């Protein structure tokens, strides 16, 4: 992966993380780096399940958003309601 590809991946993670926080109406309280990591893990989950939607930085954005929402909801179930409003 080139440095440009890595930067595009980080930008995609930031965008997906912002979309997920807005869609769920909560903030995870883990900072923007943690949000990007969760979003990228969600993108991996989403791409494992399905791959569709616009692609940016080798990340299918719709699949990434759905996967990240699934991951955040699973984390909420596991850790409880430790969400900072």
Buried (B, 14 or more C-beta within 10 A) or exposed (E): EEEEEEEBBBBBBBBBBBBBBEEBEBEBEBEEEEBBBBBBBBBBBBBEEEEEBEBBBEBBBBBBBBBBBBBBEEBBEEEEEEBEE
